[in-house]
Amino acid sequence: MRADASAKQLFLRHALLPGGWACDVLLSIENGFVTSVAENASSAGAEIISGVALPGLPNLHSHAFQRGMAGLTEIRGATQDSFWTWRQLMYRFLDALTPDDVEAIATFAYAEMLEAGFTSVAEFHYLHHDEHGRPYADLGEMAGRLAAAANATGIGITLLPSFYNFSSFGGAAAIHGQRRFTNDPTRFLALLEKSRAAIAGVDDAVIGIAPHSLRAITPATLHEVLASFPHGPVHIHVAEQVKEVEDCVAWSGQTPVAWLLDHESVDQRWVLIHATHMTVEEAAGVAASGATIGLCPLTEASLGDGIFAGPSFLNAGGRFGVGTDSNIEITAPGELKQLEYSQRLRYRIRNVVARNEGQSTGRALYEHALAGGARAVGRAVGSLAVGQRADLVVLDLAHPDLAAVSGDRWLDAYTFVAGRSAISAVWVAGRQVVEAGRHRRHASIVARYQRTMKRLVDL
Ligand code: ZN
């Protein structure tokens, strides 16, 4: 889906601008980007949007294919279930996935993201090879399928081919279940170039890299890859699991976050996914580095990872955004709510992310996730301002939870009460992709997804 090349104007009755709430905003758009913003303007000649217009939220962490597993891992096994038993099931599920399957599932997941308040996605892409672990004739085959899913739905994409070389700290050989992920640095860098070519046909797409985790690399191979990618986003899973932290200490004498801060030039282009288990000193170190932390609250809850140390990171001025990760449930307001509620449960206090008296928690969560998400995806998104992509999520002012309130309370109602049911329309790059809460290609995308899942579940 290409951006609309023609110039157009949208008239927003209510909008959240960088300076706060505004009325009667005239947004001029060319080639998908905002060229001017005028408040208290006339609507003459413009398309009128009468709801509450928010900048679309970036989803900074997705493994699209995992959407197909949602709901399939909720039966207790013979041993105590954990992240690690879930991972065994995930490896079995992807044994059967073809490129067509991945495209069908990713298209469905991306359409759902748009319906649920996300207008960009950072796809942490590690399913590279065929079911036998052999590279496809085109190393970028799977990257092309994700690009096709982005084009079919209109979502903005940052594609992050994942560098996955080993099974555990210190270069332990990859196991059978990881055969579709693994590359040495040379083949990974070739795959990166194929992936760059694969997204060339997607408007405004960005390429980054994703060293999978410190488990999956050695320092030497990580350095080789980073040396060949000096600019652009770098995402890595870190300190998600207690066992991962313990194994890292056994290997290096340091926790994963401390090791990264000590050994790599962690800066603003880095995104540390999860960082669930951090000391106060590590939280301050990450905040000072300028890196963004990518929180995935629904997945972290689903997998029993633990709860992020929110207050110490916020006190240090840290930057975060949110991601849907396993895509167990795709919802932008739901991720923000789970984040705040998990903090309340851990610290037994309320309104944790809002830092000042009188501040709205819904707005604090949303603005943190906009700024951190925009940094993480490395694209001009996250605010309704000149030079930014015209990505809008419009809330329905007739929704019973929004009708009687205004300003920040719209965001509190959206986040904590109404959720995605409050979304009426979504625009990406100046083009409407969701109307009446549904993606415009909803029916055909769902039909293809259902055919795919019927076959996969019956296998
Ligand atoms: Zn992940």
Boltz pocket constraint, residues with backbone or C-beta under 6 A from the ligand:
constraints:
  - pocket:
      binder: B
      contacts: [[A, 61], [A, 63], [A, 124], [A, 237], [A, 273], [A, 325], [A, 326]]
      max_distance: 6.0
